[in-house]
Amino acid sequence: MSHAPAQSLTAAPGHPLRGSLRPPGDKSISHRAMILGLLAIGETRVEGLLEGDDVLRTAAAAKALGATVERLGEGRWRVAGVGIGGLSDPAEVLDFGNAGTGSRLMMGVVGGQPVTATFDGDASLRKRPMRRILDPILRMGAQVVSEAEGGRVPLTLRGPREAIPITYESPVASAQIKSAVLLAGLNAPGTTTLIEAAASRDHTERMLRLFGATVAVTPHGPGGHGRSIALTGQPTLRGTAVVVPADPSSAAFPLVAALIVPGSEVTIEGVMMNPLRTGLITTLIEMGGEIERLNEREEGGETVADLRVRASRLKGVDVPAERAPSMIDEYPILAVAAAFAEGETRMNGLHELRVKESDRLAAVAAGLAANGVRHAIAGDDLIVTGDGTAPRGGGTVETHLDHRIAMSFLVMGLAARDAVTVDDGAMIATSFPSFRPTMQALGAAIGG
């Protein structure tokens, strides 16, 4: 269990942001490339992998479970897999650090395979609930050998010889629950079906097909807003080439910075445009953000585009709850944008923010309060009210070991009246290791 020493950072208002950048590779795709590379027969070559701590923990876990994992160069990796049913018991604890996605998806893998593994992580991960991941995979034949209180890590999981195919209706629209069930179902004879009331990120389904699995997706429920995802079990997955597109969740930070820092114009290259990931862009355009999509193309089975972003006058909007799955990681940075907008921005249905790396809803509210931004929490809704000018700033924000809280409030500091400090920026390395130099290259004043 580990965490880098705390590193406070301060962002101050200054010059307009100018230039272009390519954000890190998408974290969701990077995790899945390592996991499916482990479960495939033959060699998987990955280009553009996000080399943040979260993904490197997943890569280490894949190696501990039997894969050969090699770094060939910056963002270039080779994984030689062992195939479904071919995993080995790891010799040591699988330490996932702060990686909620990596740990939960790998629980799905272990929960469907004849292996026993112990999962652990840092202080933040040890607080995060795992029970809703465990519930369906226990129905599929997995056993919890030991666990911390409330189904949290450290946790030892033993998988069955063959998983039991089930039909599972997810209690929330969660790509992590869906992915864990589908990954466990790879070693089940017959069909494993996951039903969700609202469509969550579909990267797992797309990548399973890329590796050779049969996955059928059909609309489900009133208005067809939900999905039924049926996986045919025990396929032979084949190693393949994966090009990782730029992460829209990481692109969100320079994107909002360019909108709120007066006089800015920034081009963000190669950003994934999967419609289940672009809720923030949709919302910012509704708020009056000048965001232009250029050079749309295909990379790694996903549509990508370059985004040209110019400083804009923003206005408050009502963000519908059904948009939440397509932008669940982007609400902290949206709250920052809303602080600069004229009028009220209401973000509806944010229950999922309470079970992220921190209670993000509470952490965002505290950060807004520290910087003089009018806001309120009504149930699971966050309401931010601005007057169209820069907020006071000048506060110190507690990040609670949450990388997105840290980056969001550093972006606020670039355009607030006074500089903003975050108590710990070390965890930024989990998803955007080059955040500080990348923003500095655009002209941002971020210092230790």
C-alpha positions as CSV (number, residue, x, y, z in Angstrom):
1,M,0.0,0.0,0.0
2,S,1.6,3.3,-1.1
3,H,1.1,7.0,-1.7
4,A,3.6,9.6,-2.9
5,P,4.5,12.4,-0.4
6,A,2.0,15.3,-0.4
7,Q,2.9,18.0,-2.9
8,S,1.0,21.3,-2.6
9,L,0.5,23.2,-5.9
10,T,-0.7,26.7,-6.7
11,A,-2.2,28.1,-9.9
12,A,-2.3,31.8,-10.5
13,P,-4.0,34.0,-13.0
14,G,-1.8,35.3,-15.8
15,H,-1.4,35.2,-19.6
16,P,-3.9,33.7,-22.1
17,L,-3.4,30.1,-22.9
18,R,-2.1,29.4,-26.4
19,G,-0.9,26.4,-28.4
20,S,-1.8,22.7,-28.9
21,L,-1.5,19.5,-26.9
22,R,-2.4,15.9,-27.0
23,P,-3.7,14.7,-23.7
24,P,-2.6,11.3,-22.3
25,G,-4.1,8.1,-23.6
26,D,-7.6,7.3,-22.4
27,K,-7.4,5.6,-19.0
28,S,-10.5,3.4,-19.6
29,I,-9.0,2.0,-22.9
30,S,-5.6,1.6,-21.3
31,H,-6.9,-0.5,-18.4
32,R,-8.9,-2.7,-20.8
33,A,-6.0,-3.2,-23.2
34,M,-3.9,-4.7,-20.4
35,I,-6.7,-6.9,-19.1
36,L,-7.8,-8.3,-22.4
37,G,-4.1,-8.7,-23.4
38,L,-3.8,-11.0,-20.3
39,L,-6.9,-13.0,-21.3
40,A,-6.0,-13.3,-25.0
41,I,-3.9,-15.9,-26.8
42,G,-0.9,-14.5,-28.5
43,E,0.6,-11.0,-28.6
44,T,-1.2,-7.6,-28.0
45,R,0.6,-4.5,-29.0
46,V,-0.6,-1.2,-27.4
47,E,0.2,2.3,-28.8
48,G,-0.5,5.4,-26.7
49,L,-1.0,3.7,-23.4
50,L,-1.6,6.0,-20.5
51,E,1.5,5.5,-18.3
52,G,-0.1,6.9,-15.2
53,D,0.1,5.0,-11.9
54,D,-3.4,3.6,-12.1
55,V,-2.7,1.8,-15.5
56,L,0.8,0.7,-14.4
57,R,-0.8,-1.1,-11.4
58,T,-3.2,-2.9,-13.8
59,A,-0.2,-3.8,-16.0
60,A,1.6,-5.2,-12.9
61,A,-1.5,-7.2,-11.9
62,A,-1.7,-8.7,-15.4
63,K,1.9,-9.7,-15.1
64,A,1.4,-11.2,-11.6
65,L,-1.5,-13.3,-13.1
66,G,0.7,-14.8,-15.7
67,A,1.0,-12.5,-18.7
68,T,4.3,-11.3,-20.1
69,V,4.2,-7.5,-20.0
70,E,6.9,-5.4,-21.6
71,R,7.4,-1.7,-22.2
72,L,8.9,-1.1,-25.7
73,G,9.0,2.7,-25.5
74,E,7.0,5.7,-24.6
75,G,3.3,4.6,-24.6
76,R,4.3,1.4,-26.5
77,W,3.7,-1.9,-24.8
78,R,3.6,-5.6,-25.6
79,V,1.4,-8.1,-23.7
80,A,1.7,-11.9,-24.3
81,G,-1.5,-13.4,-22.8
82,V,-2.3,-16.7,-21.2
83,G,-5.8,-17.2,-22.5
84,I,-9.1,-17.6,-20.6
85,G,-8.7,-20.2,-17.9
86,G,-4.9,-20.0,-18.1
87,L,-4.2,-17.5,-15.2
88,S,-1.8,-18.3,-12.4
89,D,-2.2,-17.5,-8.7
90,P,-0.2,-14.4,-8.0
91,A,2.7,-14.8,-5.6
92,E,2.0,-11.4,-3.9
93,V,-0.8,-9.1,-3.1
94,L,-2.2,-7.2,-6.1
95,D,-1.6,-3.6,-5.0
96,F,-3.8,-1.3,-7.1
97,G,-2.8,1.9,-5.4
98,N,-5.6,4.4,-6.2
99,A,-6.9,2.5,-9.2
100,G,-10.7,2.0,-8.7
101,T,-11.3,0.9,-12.3
102,G,-8.3,-1.4,-12.5
103,S,-9.1,-3.1,-9.2
104,R,-12.8,-3.6,-9.9
105,L,-12.4,-4.9,-13.4
106,M,-9.7,-7.3,-12.3
107,M,-12.0,-8.6,-9.6
108,G,-14.3,-9.5,-12.4
109,V,-11.5,-11.4,-14.1
110,V,-10.4,-13.2,-11.0
111,G,-14.0,-13.9,-10.0
112,G,-14.5,-15.9,-13.2
113,Q,-11.2,-17.8,-13.3
114,P,-9.8,-20.7,-11.2
115,V,-7.4,-18.5,-9.3
116,T,-7.1,-16.9,-5.8
117,A,-5.8,-13.4,-5.5
118,T,-5.7,-10.7,-2.8
119,F,-6.5,-7.1,-3.7
120,D,-5.3,-4.0,-1.8
121,G,-4.6,-0.3,-2.5
122,D,-3.9,3.0,-0.9
123,A,-5.8,4.7,1.9
124,S,-8.3,6.1,-0.6
125,L,-9.0,2.8,-2.3
126,R,-9.4,1.1,1.1
127,K,-12.4,3.4,1.7
128,R,-14.2,2.7,-1.6
129,P,-17.1,0.2,-1.7
130,M,-16.6,-3.0,-3.6
131,R,-19.8,-4.8,-2.6
132,R,-21.8,-4.0,-5.7
133,I,-19.0,-5.4,-7.8
134,L,-18.8,-8.5,-5.6
135,D,-22.5,-9.2,-5.5
136,P,-22.9,-10.4,-9.2
137,I,-19.6,-12.2,-9.4
138,L,-20.4,-14.1,-6.2
139,R,-23.6,-15.3,-8.0
140,M,-21.3,-16.5,-10.8
141,G,-19.4,-18.8,-8.4
142,A,-16.7,-16.6,-6.9
143,Q,-15.9,-16.7,-3.2
144,V,-14.7,-14.0,-0.8
145,V,-12.1,-15.7,1.4
146,S,-11.5,-12.5,3.5
147,E,-12.4,-8.9,3.3
148,A,-12.2,-5.6,5.2
149,E,-15.3,-4.3,6.8
150,G,-18.1,-3.5,4.3
151,G,-16.6,-5.6,1.4
152,R,-13.6,-3.3,1.1
153,V,-10.0,-4.0,0.3
154,P,-7.8,-5.7,1.4
155,L,-9.9,-8.5,0.0
156,T,-9.1,-12.1,-1.1
157,L,-11.2,-13.5,-3.9
158,R,-11.3,-17.1,-5.2
159,G,-12.7,-17.8,-8.6
160,P,-14.5,-21.0,-9.7
161,R,-13.3,-23.6,-12.2
162,E,-16.0,-22.3,-14.6
163,A,-18.1,-19.3,-13.9
164,I,-21.9,-19.6,-13.9
165,P,-23.6,-17.6,-16.6
166,I,-26.2,-15.2,-15.2
167,T,-28.6,-12.4,-16.2
168,Y,-27.9,-9.4,-13.9
169,E,-29.8,-6.2,-13.7
170,S,-27.4,-3.5,-12.6
171,P,-28.7,-1.3,-9.8
172,V,-26.9,1.7,-11.3
173,A,-25.6,2.7,-14.7
174,S,-21.9,1.7,-14.0
175,A,-19.4,0.7,-16.6
176,Q,-17.3,-0.9,-13.8
177,I,-20.2,-3.2,-12.7
178,K,-21.0,-4.1,-16.3
179,S,-17.3,-4.8,-17.1
180,A,-16.7,-6.9,-14.1
181,V,-19.8,-9.1,-14.9
182,L,-18.8,-9.4,-18.6
183,L,-15.1,-10.2,-17.8
184,A,-16.2,-12.9,-15.3
185,G,-18.6,-14.2,-17.9
186,L,-15.7,-14.9,-20.3
187,N,-15.1,-18.2,-18.5
188,A,-18.8,-19.2,-18.3
189,P,-20.4,-21.7,-20.6
190,G,-23.4,-20.1,-22.3
191,T,-24.6,-16.5,-22.3
192,T,-24.0,-13.9,-19.6
193,T,-26.4,-10.9,-19.8
194,L,-26.0,-7.5,-18.1
195,I,-29.0,-5.2,-18.1
196,E,-28.7,-1.5,-17.3
197,A,-31.4,1.1,-17.1
198,A,-29.2,3.8,-18.7
199,A,-26.3,3.3,-21.1
200,S,-22.9,3.5,-19.4
201,R,-19.5,3.7,-21.1
202,D,-19.3,0.9,-23.7
203,H,-15.5,0.5,-24.0
204,T,-15.5,-3.0,-22.7
205,E,-18.1,-4.2,-25.2
206,R,-16.2,-2.6,-28.1
207,M,-12.8,-4.0,-27.0
208,L,-14.2,-7.5,-26.4
209,R,-15.3,-7.5,-30.0
210,L,-11.9,-6.2,-31.1
211,F,-10.3,-9.3,-29.4
212,G,-12.8,-11.7,-31.0
213,A,-15.7,-12.1,-28.5
214,T,-19.3,-12.1,-29.5
215,V,-21.2,-9.4,-27.7
216,A,-24.8,-8.4,-28.6
217,V,-26.2,-5.1,-27.4
218,T,-29.9,-4.3,-27.7
219,P,-32.0,-1.3,-26.4
220,H,-33.9,-2.0,-23.1
221,G,-36.6,-0.4,-21.1
222,P,-38.8,2.6,-21.6
223,G,-37.7,4.7,-24.6
224,G,-34.8,2.3,-25.3
225,H,-32.5,4.3,-23.0
226,G,-31.2,1.2,-21.3
227,R,-29.1,-1.6,-22.7
228,S,-29.1,-5.4,-22.6
229,I,-25.6,-6.7,-23.2
230,A,-25.2,-10.4,-23.9
231,L,-21.8,-12.1,-24.0
232,T,-21.2,-15.5,-25.5
233,G,-19.0,-17.3,-23.0
234,Q,-15.7,-19.1,-23.4
235,P,-14.5,-17.5,-26.7
236,T,-11.0,-17.7,-27.9
237,L,-9.6,-14.1,-27.5
238,R,-6.8,-13.3,-29.9
239,G,-4.1,-10.8,-29.2
240,T,-4.4,-7.7,-31.4
241,A,-3.1,-4.1,-32.0
242,V,-4.7,-1.4,-29.8
243,V,-4.3,2.3,-30.5
244,V,-5.3,4.3,-27.4
245,P,-7.1,7.6,-28.2
246,A,-6.6,10.7,-26.0
247,D,-8.6,10.6,-22.8
248,P,-11.6,13.0,-22.9
249,S,-11.6,13.1,-19.1
250,S,-8.0,14.5,-19.2
251,A,-8.8,16.8,-22.1
252,A,-11.5,18.4,-19.9
253,F,-8.9,20.3,-17.9
254,P,-7.1,22.3,-20.6
255,L,-10.5,22.6,-22.4
256,V,-12.2,24.4,-19.5
257,A,-9.0,26.4,-18.8
258,A,-9.1,27.7,-22.4
259,L,-12.8,28.6,-22.0
260,I,-12.3,30.6,-18.8
261,V,-8.9,32.3,-19.2
262,P,-9.5,35.5,-21.2
263,G,-8.0,35.6,-24.7
264,S,-7.1,31.9,-24.8
265,E,-7.1,29.7,-27.9
266,V,-6.0,26.0,-27.6
267,T,-6.2,23.0,-29.9
268,I,-6.5,19.6,-28.1
269,E,-5.6,16.8,-30.5
270,G,-6.9,13.2,-30.9
271,V,-9.7,13.3,-28.3
272,M,-12.1,10.3,-28.1
273,M,-15.6,11.3,-29.3
274,N,-17.5,8.3,-28.1
275,P,-21.0,9.6,-27.5
276,L,-21.0,7.9,-24.1
277,R,-18.0,10.1,-23.0
278,T,-18.8,13.5,-24.4
279,G,-21.4,14.8,-22.0
280,L,-19.1,17.6,-20.8
281,I,-18.5,18.9,-24.3
282,T,-22.2,18.9,-25.0
283,T,-22.9,20.8,-21.8
284,L,-20.1,23.4,-22.3
285,I,-21.4,24.1,-25.8
286,E,-24.9,24.6,-24.3
287,M,-23.3,27.0,-21.9
288,G,-21.9,29.0,-24.8
289,G,-18.5,27.5,-25.1
290,E,-16.8,27.9,-28.4
291,I,-15.6,24.3,-29.1
292,E,-15.0,23.3,-32.7
293,R,-14.5,19.6,-33.8
294,L,-11.9,19.1,-36.5
295,N,-10.4,16.2,-38.4
296,E,-12.7,13.4,-37.2
297,R,-11.2,10.0,-37.7
298,E,-11.0,6.4,-36.3
299,E,-8.4,5.2,-33.7
300,G,-8.5,2.0,-31.7
301,G,-12.1,1.3,-32.6
302,E,-13.2,4.8,-31.4
303,T,-14.0,8.0,-33.2
304,V,-11.6,10.8,-32.4
305,A,-11.3,14.5,-33.3
306,D,-9.2,17.6,-32.6
307,L,-10.9,20.3,-30.6
308,R,-10.3,24.0,-31.1
309,V,-11.3,25.9,-28.0
310,R,-11.6,29.7,-27.6
311,A,-12.3,31.7,-24.4
312,S,-16.0,32.2,-24.1
313,R,-18.7,34.0,-22.1
314,L,-20.5,31.1,-20.4
315,K,-24.1,31.0,-19.1
316,G,-25.7,28.7,-16.5
317,V,-27.7,25.7,-17.7
318,D,-29.7,22.8,-16.3
319,V,-27.7,19.5,-16.8
320,P,-30.1,16.5,-16.9
321,A,-29.5,13.5,-14.7
322,E,-29.6,11.1,-17.7
323,R,-26.4,12.8,-19.0
324,A,-24.5,11.8,-15.8
325,P,-23.1,8.4,-17.1
326,S,-21.5,10.2,-20.1
327,M,-19.6,12.7,-17.9
328,I,-19.5,11.3,-14.4
329,D,-15.8,12.1,-14.0
330,E,-16.2,15.6,-15.4
331,Y,-18.5,17.2,-12.8
332,P,-15.7,18.7,-10.7
333,I,-14.3,20.6,-13.7
334,L,-17.8,21.5,-14.9
335,A,-18.4,23.0,-11.4
336,V,-15.4,25.2,-12.0
337,A,-16.7,26.3,-15.4
338,A,-20.0,27.0,-13.8
339,A,-18.3,29.3,-11.2
340,F,-17.3,31.6,-14.1
341,A,-20.8,31.4,-15.9
342,E,-23.6,33.9,-15.6
343,G,-26.5,32.5,-13.7
344,E,-27.3,29.2,-12.1
345,T,-25.9,25.8,-13.3
346,R,-27.8,22.9,-11.8
347,M,-26.1,19.4,-12.1
348,N,-28.8,16.8,-11.4
349,G,-28.5,13.2,-10.1
350,L,-24.9,13.1,-8.9
351,H,-25.2,10.2,-6.4
352,E,-22.3,8.4,-8.1
353,L,-19.9,11.2,-7.2
354,R,-20.2,10.1,-3.5
355,V,-18.4,6.8,-4.2
356,K,-15.5,8.0,-6.4
357,E,-11.8,8.4,-5.2
358,S,-13.3,10.8,-2.6
359,D,-16.9,11.9,-1.9
360,R,-16.5,14.2,-4.9
361,L,-19.7,16.0,-4.3
362,A,-18.6,17.1,-0.8
363,A,-15.1,17.8,-2.0
364,V,-16.2,20.0,-4.9
365,A,-18.6,21.9,-2.6
366,A,-15.8,22.5,0.0
367,G,-13.5,23.7,-2.8
368,L,-16.1,26.1,-4.1
369,A,-16.7,27.4,-0.6
370,A,-13.0,28.0,0.0
371,N,-12.9,30.2,-3.2
372,G,-16.0,32.3,-2.6
373,V,-18.3,30.6,-5.1
374,R,-22.0,30.5,-4.4
375,H,-23.3,26.9,-4.4
376,A,-25.7,24.5,-2.8
377,I,-26.3,20.8,-2.6
378,A,-30.0,19.7,-2.9
379,G,-30.2,15.9,-2.4
380,D,-27.9,14.6,-5.1
381,D,-27.9,17.8,-7.1
382,L,-25.2,20.4,-7.2
383,I,-26.2,24.0,-7.9
384,V,-23.5,26.6,-8.7
385,T,-24.3,30.3,-9.2
386,G,-22.0,32.7,-10.9
387,D,-22.3,36.3,-12.1
388,G,-20.3,36.0,-15.3
389,T,-17.1,37.3,-13.7
390,A,-14.1,35.6,-12.2
391,P,-14.7,34.3,-8.6
392,R,-12.6,35.5,-5.7
393,G,-10.3,32.4,-5.5
394,G,-7.5,32.7,-3.0
395,G,-8.5,29.4,-1.2
396,T,-6.6,26.2,-0.3
397,V,-8.5,23.1,-1.4
398,E,-8.4,19.7,0.3
399,T,-8.1,17.1,-2.5
400,H,-8.7,14.0,-0.4
401,L,-6.2,12.1,-2.6
402,D,-8.4,12.8,-5.6
403,H,-6.6,13.7,-8.8
404,R,-9.6,15.2,-10.5
405,I,-10.3,17.5,-7.6
406,A,-6.7,18.7,-7.7
407,M,-6.7,19.4,-11.4
408,S,-10.1,21.1,-11.4
409,F,-9.2,23.7,-8.7
410,L,-5.8,24.3,-10.3
411,V,-7.7,25.3,-13.5
412,M,-9.9,27.6,-11.4
413,G,-6.7,29.3,-10.1
414,L,-5.7,30.2,-13.7
415,A,-8.7,32.5,-14.1
416,A,-9.8,33.4,-10.5
417,R,-9.0,36.9,-9.1
418,D,-6.5,35.4,-6.7
419,A,-4.4,32.2,-6.9
420,V,-5.8,28.9,-5.8
421,T,-3.8,26.2,-3.9
422,V,-4.4,22.5,-3.6
423,D,-3.0,20.7,-0.6
424,D,-1.7,17.7,-2.6
425,G,-1.1,17.4,-6.4
426,A,0.9,14.1,-6.2
427,M,-2.1,12.0,-7.1
428,I,-2.4,13.8,-10.5
429,A,0.1,11.2,-11.7
430,T,-2.6,8.5,-11.6
431,S,-4.3,9.9,-14.7
432,F,-2.4,12.9,-16.2
433,P,1.3,12.6,-15.2
434,S,2.3,15.5,-17.5
435,F,-0.5,17.8,-16.4
436,R,1.8,20.5,-14.9
437,P,4.3,20.8,-17.8
438,T,1.6,20.4,-20.4
439,M,-0.4,23.4,-18.9
440,Q,2.8,25.4,-18.4
441,A,3.7,25.0,-22.1
442,L,0.3,26.6,-22.9
443,G,1.2,29.5,-20.6
444,A,-0.3,28.5,-17.3
445,A,1.3,29.6,-14.0
446,I,1.3,26.5,-11.9
447,G,4.0,26.1,-9.3
448,G,4.9,24.1,-6.2
